[in-house]
Amino acid sequence: MDTPILRKSHKLDNVCYDIRGPVLEHAKRLEDEGQRILKLNIGNPAPFGFEAPEEILQDVMRNLPTAQGYCDSKGLYSARKAIMQESQRKEIPGVGIEDIFIGNGVSELIVMAMQALLNDGDEVLIPAPDYPLWTAAVNLSGGRGVHYLCDEQADWAPAMDDVRAKVTSHTRAIVIINPNNPTGAVYPPEVLHELLDIAREHNLVVFSDEIYDKILYDDTVHVATGSLATEDQLVVTMNGLSKSYRCAGFRSGWMTLSGQAAMKRSQDFIQGLNMLASMRLCANVPAQHAIQTALGGYQSINDLILPGGRLLAQRDITMEKLNAIPGVSCVKPKGALYAFPKLDPKMYDIKNDEQLVLDLLLQEKILLVQGTAFNWPDPDHVRIVTLPWADQLGDALDRFARFLSRYRQ
């Protein structure tokens, strides 16, 4: 008698996360063979020499003896108070201690929020390109991610006509990723106001992913979506320690709920969030001790993004090298840790961008992510992580240029 094949759940049929997808498996195989791979596929600061501030490490270690038990399912009081004060600094009104949920990274909270909100067939508007966990979480929760296009010719701002055209009677929420991963776009207030107007008109929950809000270049100012919303709009703001404080492995993120009038009529949804938060007992307690020190202490991220800082220098060398490649253009990122260059279809005519990044990996030992992994509709972009030292990035992009000069599909 044949043993039946154990198959994955059908709930995963439309779930995809190609940042750590099939091409990464080839990279692991090459590493197992002893080859060195430059991984420009994931925004993980630590492997590139970006370390958490010493005072954060010291506070976590000092509090380990008292971090052995579960805490409140929403998170430590001291950490939530610091997040509340950070919300006040960002001018997001009305965020109280009980309106804050701490999670094992923003990733857990995105999945939790989608599970609490969505029924089968519900739709969520998500930018294209997007951070693909948003689409995966919506689909895993029984919903359907509907992608509104961002306009490369307008600094990757959302195309408002396309946003409006994508709203249906099934639309429950809209996702805003600002600063944007993968494009590095930072939206001005007028763009956010227009998105909020659409959300208010159709009674949509607004999810604002602001994890890169402190990684900004060229005097760019980040405005929190929740600071512009009216009292009758529910805005769920996501943020955390992984990027601005180089604590990716701590898995310490949070979401805040704002819009006092909206929250009064959203109690059933909030009860769902409370239930899901309780079911996982609590987030990692030792890592929560980093939050108060991080938010209230010296903001060392500024040393990295201002003139003379590593992150700014790396962004600049990336732009210089990319835009020097024939047939390649890249809108200058105003924030975050990525570039999203376009490969001119007339010159390169890429039919399969996953094959492109696989061929680059095999030939040059450089790992990128194809643009379609971010739900961009055409195979004409790649995402490049700008975390390596400037000279290392420069060398990698010179090799990318040589690869493209001879590459055809």
Order of alpha helices (4+ residues) and beta strands (2+ residues): alpha-beta-alpha-alpha-beta-alpha-beta-alpha-beta-beta-alpha-beta-alpha-beta-beta-beta-alpha-alpha-alpha-alpha-alpha-beta-beta-beta-alpha-alpha-beta-beta-beta-alpha
